[in-house]
Amino acid sequence: MTNDYEPIAIVGMGVRVPEADDVDDFWRIMEEKRDMTREIPKERFNSEFWCSKEKMKGSSVGIMEGIH
């Protein structure tokens, strides 16, 4: 089997994830295999009002501080 792929260059990347201020932080989090999920703050989302306990397995998400 031959490798017929052309090389590519990644010229830019942007990302917004919890506890990462830039792309380097994002890759460091990925390399460390850190779990960035936490309980949903009540002031952001009332899971008791919107979600069925029978259908919803958990109430954790990736929360970005300062984003409303």
Secondary structure, 3 states (H helix, E strand, C coil): CCCCCCCCCCCCCCCCECCECCHHHHHHHHHHCCCCEEECCCCCCCHHHHCCCCCCCCCEEECCCCCC
